[in-house]
């Protein structure tokens, strides 16, 4: 079943995943609150990323930089001068739109990389008017996306700081401290997951484009003279790829191997490595490879800091292919900029070359909220036989791993036994206890929020000290002794084991 972005937003609100922020007072566009289930899902996504790309690697360490930061950071990075979108404003009703998105939707053409002059020319040529009042627009102008904040009691410009527009710059600003206080050596990465803020002209599509969002980023530092990635790359790894040349020629994506992209010098081995690792991360958590593709940025759309950028895009059912991850070659841009503006040399002694160097940077970066949106789309299923939604989230991401039900709520021996099972499991698994309604209705409620396994305590459980385990996706069931639950559930949830591996299925 295909679900629209509006329907998914409604589902997420109804099921306590995500609410419009400040809804009590009419709401704020581009801001959302994560509800009781949503925060569990969000934490699980962040934890899985951190576990894979930081804790499981000897070459990546993490930081948590300040959300409010010195104005000089954003001056050095170029954000104050060039971090902007194109604003389109109606002359009469003052309706404000993001110009490139408006042109793309109206004319059905790609808008990435179009200049202000090109946008203005297209609007005049095709006589595009305001969708609210059908009047003409003022000329397109730049609109800076940074959020300024005032610090302290002073009213002069020195009291102005900024909510960070990305997490990357706090990593570069901390580079010298990290080099001087840890034993890092090239190549190495610094990772961060956290909030970023952009004053989007027209936030839209639920979690896809927000004014407050979270990022997971790595700045990976390498010797610019040793540009070949030493890590294992599966050169036979196949994926659909949309090159810059294909976009300029209006051609479709082609299935290629990573090896062919490296051999043709379309992509560096570092890009290939990090894109491979990230695609595999998404696949490991339930995203179908067929729903993903790589897209090369055209020269016109490259960010001011980027030498080359490749996106991982997901094929959203109602939005089409959209970016969920970007991997940029930032070269030495950021460290050089911060060196010049701070008057401090940002370099590291490379043990292999025996020289001090300013490393270049490869940046794998993705939005946490967009990843969550992707996982929700991929897992949302309508089961006709059950006549209800089944959210087939990967067990590692599911807000609750286990739901525990006494068969009847008015029988104290059953509720007592169910509480004992809950207490046995609660320290190792996120558990939910429910004794309200029929067992069928309780199963349905847990299916809708993605709980992988339900445990039912019935009258036989009191005699045999066992429970019935039901699988969310297959609805298969087995009976299992209570003392075996911790070990078996761990295998079912995190090691891809099946119910039938641990007992005879109940017919």
VEXDOMI-414140 format. One record per residue (C-alpha): residue number from 0; residue in one letter; z, x, y. Coordinates in nm, 3 decimals, always signed. Each point is the difference from the previous one (the first is absolute). Example, Ala and Ser with C-alpha at 12.3 -4.5 7.8 and 13.67 -1.06 7.14 Angstrom:
2
(atom 0, A, (+0.780, +1.230, -0.450))
(atom 1, S, (-0.066, +0.137, +0.344))
END
This chain:
507
(atom 0, X, (+0.000, +0.000, +0.000))
(atom 1, X, (-0.101, +0.137, +0.341))
(atom 2, X, (+0.264, -0.032, +0.267))
(atom 3, X, (-0.060, +0.032, +0.374))
(atom 4, X, (+0.209, +0.213, +0.231))
(atom 5, X, (+0.146, -0.315, +0.160))
(atom 6, X, (+0.093, -0.144, -0.340))
(atom 7, X, (+0.161, +0.328, -0.102))
(atom 8, X, (+0.207, +0.005, +0.320))
(atom 9, X, (+0.118, -0.355, -0.073))
(atom 10, X, (+0.086, +0.094, -0.360))
(atom 11, X, (+0.197, +0.305, +0.117))
(atom 12, X, (+0.202, -0.207, +0.244))
(atom 13, X, (+0.071, -0.274, -0.256))
(atom 14, X, (+0.114, +0.250, -0.263))
(atom 15, X, (+0.227, +0.207, +0.230))
(atom 16, X, (-0.225, +0.305, +0.015))
(atom 17, X, (-0.110, +0.013, +0.364))
(atom 18, X, (+0.071, -0.216, +0.306))
(atom 19, X, (-0.155, -0.007, +0.349))
(atom 20, X, (+0.239, +0.193, +0.223))
(atom 21, X, (+0.191, -0.190, +0.271))
(atom 22, X, (-0.142, -0.326, -0.134))
(atom 23, X, (+0.307, -0.185, +0.127))
(atom 24, X, (-0.126, +0.067, +0.354))
(atom 25, X, (-0.372, -0.044, -0.060))
(atom 26, X, (-0.070, +0.335, -0.164))
(atom 27, X, (-0.156, +0.328, +0.111))
(atom 28, X, (-0.354, +0.086, -0.110))
(atom 29, X, (-0.020, +0.317, -0.207))
(atom 30, X, (+0.363, +0.002, -0.113))
(atom 31, X, (+0.142, -0.115, -0.336))
(atom 32, X, (+0.342, -0.005, -0.167))
(atom 33, X, (+0.035, +0.086, -0.366))
(atom 34, X, (+0.210, -0.258, -0.182))
(atom 35, X, (+0.237, +0.046, -0.298))
(atom 36, X, (-0.283, +0.053, -0.250))
(atom 37, X, (-0.229, +0.173, +0.246))
(atom 38, X, (+0.244, +0.277, +0.082))
(atom 39, X, (+0.044, +0.072, -0.372))
(atom 40, X, (-0.378, +0.017, -0.045))
(atom 41, X, (-0.037, +0.220, +0.308))
(atom 42, X, (+0.274, +0.240, -0.110))
(atom 43, X, (-0.154, +0.022, -0.346))
(atom 44, X, (-0.343, +0.088, +0.145))
(atom 45, X, (+0.152, +0.267, +0.226))
(atom 46, X, (+0.217, +0.138, -0.279))
(atom 47, X, (-0.293, +0.028, -0.241))
(atom 48, X, (-0.206, +0.184, +0.263))
(atom 49, X, (+0.289, +0.233, +0.081))
(atom 50, X, (+0.075, +0.065, -0.366))
(atom 51, X, (-0.366, +0.083, -0.074))
(atom 52, X, (-0.093, +0.204, +0.305))
(atom 53, X, (+0.331, +0.163, +0.098))
(atom 54, X, (+0.266, +0.004, -0.271))
(atom 55, X, (-0.240, +0.075, -0.286))
(atom 56, X, (-0.167, +0.291, +0.181))
(atom 57, X, (+0.138, +0.349, +0.070))
(atom 58, X, (-0.228, +0.047, +0.302))
(atom 59, X, (+0.090, -0.307, +0.213))
(atom 60, X, (+0.323, -0.063, +0.192))
(atom 61, X, (+0.100, -0.295, +0.218))
(atom 62, X, (+0.140, -0.082, +0.342))
(atom 63, X, (+0.101, -0.311, +0.191))
(atom 64, X, (-0.095, +0.053, +0.363))
(atom 65, X, (+0.125, -0.194, +0.299))
(atom 66, X, (-0.179, -0.325, +0.087))
(atom 67, X, (+0.035, +0.061, +0.376))
(atom 68, X, (-0.139, +0.337, +0.100))
(atom 69, X, (-0.065, +0.224, +0.300))
(atom 70, X, (-0.299, -0.087, +0.217))
(atom 71, X, (-0.127, +0.361, -0.029))
(atom 72, X, (-0.061, -0.051, -0.373))
(atom 73, X, (-0.249, -0.275, +0.074))
(atom 74, X, (-0.153, +0.186, +0.289))
(atom 75, X, (-0.062, +0.301, -0.225))
(atom 76, X, (-0.139, -0.212, -0.284))
(atom 77, X, (-0.249, -0.175, +0.228))
(atom 78, X, (+0.146, -0.344, -0.051))
(atom 79, X, (+0.080, -0.061, +0.367))
(atom 80, X, (-0.352, +0.088, +0.109))
(atom 81, X, (-0.214, -0.121, -0.289))
(atom 82, X, (+0.192, -0.230, -0.233))
(atom 83, X, (-0.161, -0.327, +0.102))
(atom 84, X, (-0.205, -0.299, -0.109))
(atom 85, X, (-0.268, -0.186, +0.192))
(atom 86, X, (+0.129, -0.306, +0.185))
(atom 87, X, (-0.221, -0.301, +0.066))
(atom 88, X, (+0.137, -0.254, +0.249))
(atom 89, X, (-0.140, -0.340, +0.098))
(atom 90, X, (-0.067, -0.033, +0.374))
(atom 91, X, (+0.129, -0.359, +0.011))
(atom 92, X, (+0.275, -0.065, -0.257))
(atom 93, X, (+0.105, +0.369, -0.034))
(atom 94, X, (-0.016, -0.019, -0.380))
(atom 95, X, (+0.024, +0.358, -0.133))
(atom 96, X, (-0.190, +0.125, -0.303))
(atom 97, X, (-0.059, +0.332, -0.171))
(atom 98, X, (-0.363, +0.060, +0.095))
(atom 99, X, (-0.128, +0.185, -0.308))
(atom 100, X, (+0.150, -0.256, -0.241))
(atom 101, X, (-0.141, -0.288, +0.205))
(atom 102, X, (-0.351, +0.147, -0.002))
(atom 103, X, (+0.022, +0.080, -0.372))
(atom 104, X, (+0.099, -0.356, -0.088))
(atom 105, X, (-0.254, -0.168, +0.227))
(atom 106, X, (-0.301, +0.221, -0.077))
(atom 107, X, (+0.088, +0.096, -0.359))
(atom 108, X, (-0.053, +0.370, +0.070))
(atom 109, X, (+0.230, +0.301, -0.055))
(atom 110, X, (+0.185, +0.086, +0.319))
(atom 111, X, (+0.167, +0.328, -0.093))
(atom 112, X, (-0.089, +0.269, +0.251))
(atom 113, X, (-0.169, -0.223, +0.258))
(atom 114, X, (+0.056, +0.112, +0.360))
(atom 115, X, (+0.110, -0.221, +0.289))
(atom 116, X, (-0.353, +0.005, +0.139))
(atom 117, X, (-0.150, -0.102, -0.335))
(atom 118, X, (+0.252, -0.286, -0.033))
(atom 119, X, (-0.074, -0.122, +0.353))
(atom 120, X, (-0.374, +0.016, -0.066))
(atom 121, X, (+0.033, -0.200, -0.323))
(atom 122, X, (+0.211, -0.269, +0.170))
(atom 123, X, (-0.257, -0.040, +0.279))
(atom 124, X, (-0.303, +0.017, -0.232))
(atom 125, X, (+0.131, -0.269, -0.235))
(atom 126, X, (+0.165, -0.202, +0.279))
(atom 127, X, (+0.338, -0.005, -0.172))
(atom 128, X, (+0.263, -0.211, +0.170))
(atom 129, X, (+0.372, -0.070, -0.027))
(atom 130, X, (+0.085, -0.196, -0.317))
(atom 131, X, (+0.275, -0.187, +0.187))
(atom 132, X, (-0.186, -0.128, +0.307))
(atom 133, X, (-0.363, +0.114, -0.046))
(atom 134, X, (+0.002, +0.199, +0.326))
(atom 135, X, (-0.112, +0.357, +0.063))
(atom 136, X, (+0.202, +0.319, -0.047))
(atom 137, X, (+0.092, +0.281, +0.235))
(atom 138, X, (-0.133, +0.341, -0.100))
(atom 139, X, (+0.176, +0.162, -0.294))
(atom 140, X, (+0.274, +0.249, +0.088))
(atom 141, X, (+0.236, +0.236, -0.183))
(atom 142, X, (+0.347, -0.127, -0.089))
(atom 143, X, (+0.265, +0.256, -0.100))
(atom 144, X, (+0.194, -0.096, -0.314))
(atom 145, X, (+0.322, +0.195, +0.061))
(atom 146, X, (+0.333, -0.176, +0.062))
(atom 147, X, (+0.198, +0.169, +0.283))
(atom 148, X, (+0.380, -0.035, +0.011))
(atom 149, X, (+0.258, +0.098, +0.263))
(atom 150, X, (+0.289, +0.227, -0.098))
(atom 151, X, (+0.326, +0.023, +0.194))
(atom 152, X, (+0.075, -0.103, +0.355))
(atom 153, X, (-0.265, +0.203, +0.182))
(atom 154, X, (-0.300, -0.188, +0.139))
(atom 155, X, (-0.243, +0.290, +0.041))
(atom 156, X, (-0.280, +0.102, -0.236))
(atom 157, X, (+0.228, +0.243, -0.186))
(atom 158, X, (+0.184, -0.297, -0.153))
(atom 159, X, (-0.315, -0.129, -0.171))
(atom 160, X, (-0.026, +0.056, -0.375))
(atom 161, X, (-0.219, -0.173, -0.260))
(atom 162, X, (+0.034, -0.190, -0.321))
(atom 163, X, (-0.195, +0.217, -0.237))
(atom 164, X, (-0.362, -0.104, -0.049))
(atom 165, X, (-0.013, +0.177, -0.337))
(atom 166, X, (+0.240, +0.187, -0.225))
(atom 167, X, (-0.217, +0.315, -0.009))
(atom 168, X, (+0.100, +0.141, +0.340))
(atom 169, X, (+0.369, +0.017, -0.087))
(atom 170, X, (-0.095, +0.220, -0.294))
(atom 171, X, (-0.193, +0.239, +0.226))
(atom 172, X, (+0.284, -0.001, +0.253))
(atom 173, X, (+0.243, +0.095, -0.281))
(atom 174, X, (-0.229, +0.265, -0.151))
(atom 175, X, (+0.177, +0.299, +0.159))
(atom 176, X, (+0.346, -0.120, -0.104))
(atom 177, X, (-0.115, -0.059, -0.357))
(atom 178, X, (-0.167, +0.341, -0.030))
(atom 179, X, (+0.311, +0.173, +0.140))
(atom 180, X, (+0.259, -0.187, -0.208))
(atom 181, X, (-0.166, -0.047, -0.341))
(atom 182, X, (-0.183, +0.226, -0.243))
(atom 183, X, (-0.338, -0.171, +0.022))
(atom 184, X, (-0.311, +0.207, -0.059))
(atom 185, X, (-0.367, -0.085, +0.024))
(atom 186, X, (-0.140, -0.227, -0.118))
(atom 187, X, (+0.269, -0.264, +0.053))
(atom 188, X, (+0.039, -0.352, +0.131))
(atom 189, X, (+0.244, -0.191, +0.219))
(atom 190, X, (+0.024, -0.373, -0.069))
(atom 191, X, (+0.141, -0.291, +0.194))
(atom 192, X, (+0.024, -0.374, -0.052))
(atom 193, X, (+0.103, -0.213, +0.293))
(atom 194, X, (-0.072, -0.229, +0.292))
(atom 195, X, (-0.286, +0.042, +0.247))
(atom 196, X, (-0.096, -0.217, +0.295))
(atom 197, X, (-0.334, -0.084, +0.158))
(atom 198, X, (-0.056, -0.257, +0.273))
(atom 199, X, (-0.297, -0.158, -0.174))
(atom 200, X, (-0.218, -0.220, +0.221))
(atom 201, X, (-0.052, -0.259, -0.271))
(atom 202, X, (+0.220, +0.045, -0.310))
(atom 203, X, (-0.139, -0.207, -0.286))
(atom 204, X, (-0.037, -0.057, -0.371))
(atom 205, X, (+0.370, -0.024, -0.084))
(atom 206, X, (+0.127, +0.347, -0.102))
(atom 207, X, (-0.332, +0.174, +0.048))
(atom 208, X, (+0.018, +0.065, +0.376))
(atom 209, X, (+0.347, +0.006, +0.153))
(atom 210, X, (+0.173, +0.123, +0.312))
(atom 211, X, (+0.300, +0.122, -0.201))
(atom 212, X, (-0.076, +0.145, -0.342))
(atom 213, X, (+0.097, +0.274, -0.242))
(atom 214, X, (-0.197, +0.305, -0.107))
(atom 215, X, (+0.025, +0.245, -0.287))
(atom 216, X, (-0.155, +0.330, +0.099))
(atom 217, X, (-0.022, +0.360, -0.114))
(atom 218, X, (-0.103, +0.288, +0.222))
(atom 219, X, (-0.111, +0.264, -0.249))
(atom 220, X, (-0.018, +0.351, +0.145))
(atom 221, X, (-0.246, +0.256, -0.137))
(atom 222, X, (-0.139, +0.338, +0.098))
(atom 223, X, (-0.327, -0.071, +0.186))
(atom 224, X, (-0.154, +0.308, -0.162))
(atom 225, X, (+0.076, -0.133, -0.350))
(atom 226, X, (-0.154, -0.344, +0.010))
(atom 227, X, (-0.044, -0.051, -0.376))
(atom 228, X, (+0.256, -0.229, -0.160))
(atom 229, X, (+0.178, +0.179, -0.290))
(atom 230, X, (+0.117, -0.323, -0.165))
(atom 231, X, (-0.166, -0.183, -0.286))
(atom 232, X, (-0.285, -0.232, +0.097))
(atom 233, X, (-0.168, -0.225, -0.253))
(atom 234, X, (-0.359, +0.068, +0.102))
(atom 235, X, (-0.119, -0.274, -0.237))
(atom 236, X, (+0.215, -0.259, +0.181))
(atom 237, X, (-0.239, -0.285, +0.084))
(atom 238, X, (+0.035, -0.229, +0.300))
(atom 239, X, (-0.220, -0.193, +0.240))
(atom 240, X, (-0.072, +0.198, +0.315))
(atom 241, X, (-0.151, -0.106, +0.333))
(atom 242, X, (-0.125, +0.306, +0.183))
(atom 243, X, (-0.048, +0.035, +0.375))
(atom 244, X, (-0.372, +0.036, -0.061))
(atom 245, X, (-0.010, -0.323, -0.203))
(atom 246, X, (+0.177, -0.187, +0.281))
(atom 247, X, (-0.245, +0.132, +0.258))
(atom 248, X, (-0.290, -0.106, -0.225))
(atom 249, X, (+0.160, -0.338, -0.080))
(atom 250, X, (+0.019, +0.082, -0.373))
(atom 251, X, (+0.261, -0.100, -0.256))
(atom 252, X, (+0.271, +0.204, -0.169))
(atom 253, X, (-0.094, +0.193, -0.313))
(atom 254, X, (+0.210, +0.098, -0.300))
(atom 255, X, (+0.050, +0.378, +0.009))
(atom 256, X, (+0.228, +0.265, -0.145))
(atom 257, X, (+0.243, +0.200, +0.210))
(atom 258, X, (-0.165, +0.314, -0.134))
(atom 259, X, (-0.337, -0.102, +0.143))
(atom 260, X, (+0.153, -0.061, +0.344))
(atom 261, X, (+0.159, +0.346, -0.006))
(atom 262, X, (-0.316, +0.171, -0.129))
(atom 263, X, (-0.213, -0.159, +0.273))
(atom 264, X, (+0.263, +0.106, +0.260))
(atom 265, X, (+0.036, -0.364, +0.108))
(atom 266, X, (+0.373, +0.025, -0.065))
(atom 267, X, (+0.238, +0.295, -0.011))
(atom 268, X, (+0.194, +0.069, -0.318))
(atom 269, X, (+0.322, -0.081, +0.192))
(atom 270, X, (-0.135, -0.342, +0.095))
(atom 271, X, (-0.109, -0.060, -0.359))
(atom 272, X, (+0.340, +0.099, -0.136))
(atom 273, X, (+0.209, -0.222, +0.228))
(atom 274, X, (-0.236, -0.297, -0.029))
(atom 275, X, (+0.010, +0.034, -0.380))
(atom 276, X, (+0.381, +0.010, +0.002))
(atom 277, X, (+0.026, -0.305, +0.225))
(atom 278, X, (-0.258, -0.210, -0.187))
(atom 279, X, (+0.188, +0.078, -0.321))
(atom 280, X, (+0.327, -0.107, +0.170))
(atom 281, X, (-0.146, -0.338, +0.092))
(atom 282, X, (-0.147, -0.042, -0.351))
(atom 283, X, (+0.331, +0.095, -0.164))
(atom 284, X, (+0.165, -0.289, +0.187))
(atom 285, X, (-0.251, -0.265, -0.101))
(atom 286, X, (-0.302, +0.025, +0.233))
(atom 287, X, (-0.333, -0.021, -0.183))
(atom 288, X, (-0.219, +0.304, +0.055))
(atom 289, X, (-0.301, -0.232, +0.037))
(atom 290, X, (+0.163, -0.145, +0.314))
(atom 291, X, (+0.012, +0.340, +0.172))
(atom 292, X, (-0.258, +0.222, +0.167))
(atom 293, X, (-0.010, +0.310, +0.218))
(atom 294, X, (-0.164, -0.009, +0.341))
(atom 295, X, (-0.092, +0.297, +0.216))
(atom 296, X, (+0.054, -0.033, +0.374))
(atom 297, X, (-0.316, +0.033, +0.207))
(atom 298, X, (-0.008, +0.262, +0.276))
(atom 299, X, (+0.024, -0.272, +0.266))
(atom 300, X, (+0.326, -0.143, -0.136))
(atom 301, X, (+0.190, +0.321, -0.079))
(atom 302, X, (+0.336, +0.024, +0.173))
(atom 303, X, (+0.033, +0.261, +0.273))
(atom 304, X, (+0.206, +0.225, -0.229))
(atom 305, X, (-0.208, -0.038, -0.317))
(atom 306, X, (-0.256, +0.238, -0.142))
(atom 307, X, (-0.072, -0.243, -0.287))
(atom 308, X, (+0.165, -0.320, -0.124))
(atom 309, X, (-0.039, -0.207, -0.315))
(atom 310, X, (+0.156, -0.344, -0.055))
(atom 311, X, (+0.105, -0.175, -0.316))
(atom 312, X, (-0.104, -0.363, +0.043))
(atom 313, X, (+0.104, -0.308, -0.197))
(atom 314, X, (-0.232, -0.296, -0.049))
(atom 315, X, (+0.212, -0.284, +0.137))
(atom 316, X, (-0.135, -0.333, -0.134))
(atom 317, X, (-0.042, -0.160, +0.344))
(atom 318, X, (-0.012, +0.305, +0.228))
(atom 319, X, (-0.233, +0.231, -0.189))
(atom 320, X, (+0.054, +0.375, -0.023))
(atom 321, X, (+0.278, +0.117, +0.234))
(atom 322, X, (+0.185, +0.330, +0.037))
(atom 323, X, (+0.332, +0.039, -0.183))
(atom 324, X, (+0.019, +0.382, +0.011))
(atom 325, X, (-0.152, +0.275, +0.212))
(atom 326, X, (-0.030, +0.370, -0.080))
(atom 327, X, (-0.081, +0.211, +0.306))
(atom 328, X, (-0.067, +0.369, +0.057))
(atom 329, X, (+0.197, +0.055, +0.322))
(atom 330, X, (-0.091, +0.372, -0.004))
(atom 331, X, (+0.240, +0.197, +0.227))
(atom 332, X, (-0.020, -0.255, +0.282))
(atom 333, X, (+0.358, -0.129, +0.010))
(atom 334, X, (+0.189, +0.327, -0.038))
(atom 335, X, (-0.220, +0.167, +0.262))
(atom 336, X, (+0.049, -0.291, +0.240))
(atom 337, X, (+0.377, +0.002, -0.041))
(atom 338, X, (+0.008, +0.378, +0.036))
(atom 339, X, (-0.187, -0.019, +0.329))
(atom 340, X, (+0.210, -0.283, +0.144))
(atom 341, X, (+0.340, +0.130, -0.118))
(atom 342, X, (-0.082, +0.370, +0.071))
(atom 343, X, (+0.136, +0.082, -0.347))
(atom 344, X, (-0.205, +0.161, -0.275))
(atom 345, X, (-0.021, -0.231, -0.303))
(atom 346, X, (-0.099, +0.221, -0.291))
(atom 347, X, (+0.117, +0.110, -0.343))
(atom 348, X, (-0.006, +0.332, -0.183))
(atom 349, X, (-0.236, -0.030, -0.295))
(atom 350, X, (+0.135, +0.209, -0.287))
(atom 351, X, (-0.336, +0.038, -0.169))
(atom 352, X, (-0.201, +0.118, +0.299))
(atom 353, X, (+0.300, +0.176, +0.158))
(atom 354, X, (-0.073, -0.141, +0.346))
(atom 355, X, (+0.129, -0.262, +0.237))
(atom 356, X, (-0.237, -0.291, +0.023))
(atom 357, X, (-0.034, -0.347, +0.148))
(atom 358, X, (-0.072, -0.209, -0.310))
(atom 359, X, (-0.258, -0.275, -0.017))
(atom 360, X, (+0.102, -0.346, -0.111))
(atom 361, X, (-0.124, -0.255, -0.252))
(atom 362, X, (+0.159, -0.340, +0.061))
(atom 363, X, (+0.025, -0.270, -0.270))
(atom 364, X, (+0.126, -0.308, +0.188))
(atom 365, X, (+0.042, -0.368, -0.075))
(atom 366, X, (+0.168, -0.310, +0.130))
(atom 367, X, (+0.291, -0.132, -0.206))
(atom 368, X, (-0.068, -0.358, +0.112))
(atom 369, X, (-0.369, +0.025, -0.094))
(atom 370, X, (+0.097, +0.134, -0.341))
(atom 371, X, (+0.233, -0.297, -0.045))
(atom 372, X, (-0.280, -0.236, +0.104))
(atom 373, X, (-0.227, +0.164, -0.257))
(atom 374, X, (+0.255, -0.032, -0.281))
(atom 375, X, (+0.062, -0.365, +0.088))
(atom 376, X, (-0.371, -0.084, -0.003))
(atom 377, X, (-0.056, +0.181, -0.328))
(atom 378, X, (+0.295, -0.162, -0.177))
(atom 379, X, (-0.042, -0.358, +0.126))
(atom 380, X, (-0.123, -0.217, -0.290))
(atom 381, X, (-0.015, -0.373, -0.055))
(atom 382, X, (+0.064, -0.083, -0.365))
(atom 383, X, (-0.171, -0.329, -0.084))
(atom 384, X, (+0.186, -0.038, -0.327))
(atom 385, X, (+0.339, +0.036, +0.168))
(atom 386, X, (-0.122, -0.179, +0.316))
(atom 387, X, (+0.178, +0.247, +0.224))
(atom 388, X, (-0.045, +0.336, +0.171))
(atom 389, X, (+0.079, +0.315, -0.196))
(atom 390, X, (+0.053, +0.306, +0.218))
(atom 391, X, (-0.094, +0.278, -0.241))
(atom 392, X, (+0.163, +0.285, +0.192))
(atom 393, X, (+0.042, +0.327, -0.181))
(atom 394, X, (+0.357, +0.010, -0.138))
(atom 395, X, (+0.080, +0.303, +0.220))
(atom 396, X, (-0.081, -0.206, +0.309))
(atom 397, X, (+0.148, -0.337, -0.099))
(atom 398, X, (+0.294, -0.103, +0.225))
(atom 399, X, (+0.203, -0.110, -0.303))
(atom 400, X, (-0.053, +0.166, -0.336))
(atom 401, X, (+0.208, -0.246, -0.202))
(atom 402, X, (+0.100, -0.364, +0.039))
(atom 403, X, (+0.296, -0.123, -0.204))
(atom 404, X, (+0.043, -0.367, -0.093))
(atom 405, X, (+0.270, -0.188, -0.190))
(atom 406, X, (-0.177, -0.282, -0.183))
(atom 407, X, (+0.233, -0.259, +0.154))
(atom 408, X, (+0.207, +0.030, +0.317))
(atom 409, X, (+0.273, -0.239, -0.107))
(atom 410, X, (+0.103, +0.193, -0.312))
(atom 411, X, (+0.254, +0.265, +0.095))
(atom 412, X, (-0.048, +0.215, -0.315))
(atom 413, X, (-0.371, +0.035, +0.088))
(atom 414, X, (+0.057, +0.085, +0.367))
(atom 415, X, (+0.275, +0.246, -0.095))
(atom 416, X, (-0.230, +0.177, -0.246))
(atom 417, X, (-0.285, +0.005, +0.254))
(atom 418, X, (+0.233, +0.153, +0.260))
(atom 419, X, (+0.099, +0.270, -0.250))
(atom 420, X, (-0.369, +0.084, -0.059))
(atom 421, X, (-0.054, +0.010, +0.378))
(atom 422, X, (+0.293, +0.242, +0.040))
(atom 423, X, (-0.136, +0.218, -0.282))
(atom 424, X, (-0.340, +0.039, +0.167))
(atom 425, X, (+0.062, -0.024, +0.376))
(atom 426, X, (+0.066, +0.371, +0.060))
(atom 427, X, (-0.328, +0.110, -0.157))
(atom 428, X, (-0.237, -0.286, +0.081))
(atom 429, X, (-0.052, -0.236, +0.292))
(atom 430, X, (+0.120, -0.326, -0.157))
(atom 431, X, (-0.009, -0.364, +0.105))
(atom 432, X, (+0.237, -0.262, -0.141))
(atom 433, X, (-0.108, -0.367, -0.005))
(atom 434, X, (+0.155, -0.301, -0.171))
(atom 435, X, (-0.170, -0.274, +0.207))
(atom 436, X, (-0.265, -0.229, -0.148))
(atom 437, X, (-0.182, -0.010, -0.333))
(atom 438, X, (-0.087, +0.325, -0.177))
(atom 439, X, (-0.370, -0.072, +0.054))
(atom 440, X, (+0.050, -0.041, +0.374))
(atom 441, X, (+0.209, +0.316, +0.016))
(atom 442, X, (-0.274, +0.193, -0.183))
(atom 443, X, (-0.257, -0.132, +0.248))
(atom 444, X, (+0.207, +0.104, +0.301))
(atom 445, X, (+0.028, +0.355, -0.132))
(atom 446, X, (-0.372, +0.013, -0.089))
(atom 447, X, (-0.081, -0.086, +0.362))
(atom 448, X, (+0.201, +0.291, +0.140))
(atom 449, X, (-0.111, +0.255, -0.260))
(atom 450, X, (+0.309, +0.049, -0.220))
(atom 451, X, (-0.131, +0.176, -0.316))
(atom 452, X, (+0.262, -0.121, -0.251))
(atom 453, X, (+0.237, -0.295, -0.035))
(atom 454, X, (+0.304, -0.001, -0.230))
(atom 455, X, (+0.134, -0.332, -0.130))
(atom 456, X, (+0.345, -0.041, -0.150))
(atom 457, X, (+0.021, -0.298, -0.238))
(atom 458, X, (+0.248, -0.120, -0.263))
(atom 459, X, (-0.139, +0.242, -0.261))
(atom 460, X, (+0.076, +0.280, +0.247))
(atom 461, X, (+0.369, -0.086, -0.026))
(atom 462, X, (-0.008, +0.038, -0.379))
(atom 463, X, (-0.236, +0.298, -0.034))
(atom 464, X, (+0.069, +0.190, +0.327))
(atom 465, X, (-0.370, -0.001, +0.091))
(atom 466, X, (-0.237, -0.143, +0.261))
(atom 467, X, (-0.358, -0.124, +0.022))
(atom 468, X, (-0.228, +0.228, +0.205))
(atom 469, X, (-0.312, -0.159, +0.153))
(atom 470, X, (-0.292, +0.200, +0.140))
(atom 471, X, (-0.140, -0.124, +0.334))
(atom 472, X, (-0.369, +0.070, -0.064))
(atom 473, X, (-0.039, -0.100, -0.364))
(atom 474, X, (+0.295, -0.244, -0.026))
(atom 475, X, (+0.077, +0.162, -0.338))
(atom 476, X, (+0.363, +0.003, -0.111))
(atom 477, X, (+0.226, +0.193, -0.237))
(atom 478, X, (+0.372, -0.007, -0.074))
(atom 479, X, (+0.196, +0.320, +0.052))
(atom 480, X, (+0.361, +0.111, -0.043))
(atom 481, X, (+0.188, +0.029, +0.328))
(atom 482, X, (+0.105, +0.361, -0.063))
(atom 483, X, (-0.366, +0.105, -0.026))
(atom 484, X, (-0.103, -0.157, +0.331))
(atom 485, X, (+0.041, +0.301, +0.234))
(atom 486, X, (-0.214, +0.232, -0.213))
(atom 487, X, (-0.266, -0.259, -0.088))
(atom 488, X, (-0.036, -0.132, +0.355))
(atom 489, X, (-0.043, +0.353, +0.131))
(atom 490, X, (-0.284, +0.051, -0.249))
(atom 491, X, (-0.161, -0.334, +0.087))
(atom 492, X, (+0.022, +0.047, +0.376))
(atom 493, X, (-0.079, +0.366, +0.047))
(atom 494, X, (-0.173, +0.132, -0.314))
(atom 495, X, (-0.269, -0.264, -0.064))
(atom 496, X, (+0.153, -0.122, -0.325))
(atom 497, X, (-0.067, -0.355, -0.130))
(atom 498, X, (+0.246, -0.261, -0.120))
(atom 499, X, (-0.137, +0.014, -0.354))
(atom 500, X, (+0.095, +0.369, -0.017))
(atom 501, X, (+0.364, -0.107, -0.016))
(atom 502, X, (+0.010, -0.317, -0.207))
(atom 503, X, (-0.180, -0.291, -0.161))
(atom 504, X, (-0.167, -0.235, +0.244))
(atom 505, X, (+0.137, -0.353, +0.014))
(atom 506, X, (-0.267, -0.257, -0.079))
END
